[in-house]
Amino acid sequence: MELDKRQIKKILVINLGGIGDFLLSTPALRALSVAFEQAQIYLLLHNRVKELAQRLKYVRKVYTFNNTEPLFFALPNFINLIKLRMAGIDLAINMRTIVSEKSALKIKTLFDTINPRMKAGRNTAGRGNFFDISITEEEVVQNYTMGYDVQLVEKLGAKVLDRKIDFLIDEKERRKVNNILEEKGIRDKNFLIGIHPGGRPSHRWPWQNFVGLIEKLTEIFNAKFVITGDKQEKELGKLIIRNSKVGVLNLCGQLSIFELGALIERCNLYISNDTGPAHIAAILQTPLVTIFGPGYVSGFNPVNISEKTQIVYKKVACAPCNKFSCSNLECLKIISTSEVLEAVLRLFQHKEK
């Protein structure tokens, strides 16, 4: 099916991934808005990234969709799909890997319900054969995921000239974070290390290792420590603090996504599991160590964004995988605190005392 840009007035981009997935798609979204300047761009996203999307000037409206079971067909989801159907979408684009036949059925159901005139997306391992326009994607992601988004929109006629990622922090957010740190006795002169021990359960390095890592870092850096995470990860932060001999500030659940960005921007070092805040640190050029387990290193390596990054990863037979949780976690358990510490030292070219 041929695409006539002049007939495209309403574009819907579906991206039901996490923070990192969405941020990496912003260069492609921006290019779409330029190439289809006569069109309005709508987004269908998971609620956790809504705040990020609402700050983008080139987006007309954001709709949310909870794609987890058993909420996939929940009433709020259905209402938003009907609104989009009534809007009369000319072109709908899926900007996510289709990880299974079940996922393919879900995406096809979304498209059939919204009923756009044209459908485009990533045809992962042949699962996206219902798209009118598609690009080929391997079963196991081989390339940086931003590249797939760029390739897709360029096939639609949008030239991506700038791969800058849009993450826009306001001064009010920086002031709020500075005030919080000041109240807790953390000054501008202090070396601040951020720790992000959460994320998808299958991506979490054992919390005990973070306790040991903090103690080892204390022997090298005269630093203050802060733990980041969402409300659900607050207890995880408390668990690390209770078992640590070092004073650590727990800000889990206390910051918006942009306030989190302001905090990460303030950090002199950020150590994170493979999850959204790691991408934010790379975008902000904060020195970063990311611990990879079952995730797709080739698709989401933050080194592609920032040279101030080290990753720690050990290949195991069962990785990569798309599990939300795992009873084994061999891929993460085999990574020692010493190996993560070595990554920190490589980052700073700092000789251990």
C-alpha positions, 0 to 999 in steps of 0.5 A, a space after each residue: 500500500 502506498 503512502 500519500 503524505 497529503 492524505 495523512 491528517 491524524 497519526 497514532 503512535 502506539 508504544 506500550 513499553 517503559 520509560 527507556 522504550 519511549 525516550 529512545 523513540 523521541 527522535 523518530 517521533 520528532 521526525 514524524 512531526 516534521 515530515 507530516 507537518 499537516 498532521 496531528 500526532 496522537 500517542 497510546 502509551 502505558 500510564 507510567 510514561 504519560 508524564 514524559 509524553 505530555 511535555 512534548 510540543 509536537 504531540 497533540 494528545 496522549 491516551 493511556 493503555 494498561 497492557 498487562 493481564 488481566 487489565 488488557 480489556 479493562 473498561 478504561 482501556 476500551 474507552 480510550 480505544 473507542 475514542 481513537 476509533 472515533 477520531 478517525 486515525 489515518 496512520 497507526 504505527 506500532 513502535 515496539 518489538 512483538 515478542 510473541 504470538 500472544 503479543 501479536 494478537 494483542 497488537 492486532 486487536 488494538 489496530 482492529 479496534 482503532 481501525 486506522 486507514 493504514 497500519 505500520 510497525 516492526 514485523 518481528 519474526 514475521 508476527 507483524 504480517 497484518 501491517 500495511 507497511 513494515 520493517 523486518 526485525 529479528 527474533 532476538 534484537 540485534 541492533 540498538 532499538 532506536 535504530 528500528 524506530 528510525 528505520 520505520 519512520 524513514 520508510 514512511 518518508 520521515 528523515 531523521 536528521 537529529 537523534 537527540 532524545 527529548 527529556 525536558 527538565 524545568 528549573 522548578 524541578 531542579 530547585 525542588 530536588 536541591 531543596 530536598 537534598 539541602 534539607 537532608 544535609 547534602 550540599 553542592 560540594 558533596 560527591 553524590 552517588 545514586 543507586 537504583 535497585 529496582 525495575 522489573 523483578 527479573 532485572 533486579 540485581 540482588 539487594 544484598 549486593 547493593 548493600 555490599 557495593 555501597 560499603 565498598 564505594 564508601 572506602 573509595 569515595 567520600 560520598 553521600 548516597 541516595 536510592 531512587 525508585 517508584 512507590 512500589 520500590 520504597 520497601 526495597 530501598 528501606 531494606 537496603 538502608 536497614 542492612 547498610 552501615 552507611 547512611 543512605 537517603 531513600 527517595 523512592 516514590 517521592 519524585 516525579 519522573 522529571 524530578 528524578 531526572 533533576 536528581 540524576 543530573 545532580 549525581 556524580 555517579 549513578 548505578 542502576 539495573 537495566 531499567 528506565 532511569 539508566 537511560 535517563 542518566 545516559 541522556 543527561 550524561 551522568 557517569 553511569 554503571 548499568 547492571 544487565 541481566 536478561 535484557 537485550 544488551 544490543 538493543 538497549 545499551 546506554 553506551 549508545 547514548 553516552 560515553 560516560 557509561 559502563 555496563 556489567 553483563 555476563 552471558 548465560 544460556 537462558 538470556 536474553 528473555 522477556 520474563 517479568 519475574 524469574 525464580 532463578 536469576 542466574 544471569 544477575 546472581 553471577 555478577 559480583 559486587 567486585 565486578 560492579 566496583 571495577 566498572 565504577 573504577 574504569 569509569 573514573 579511572 580511579 585507583 582503589 586505595 
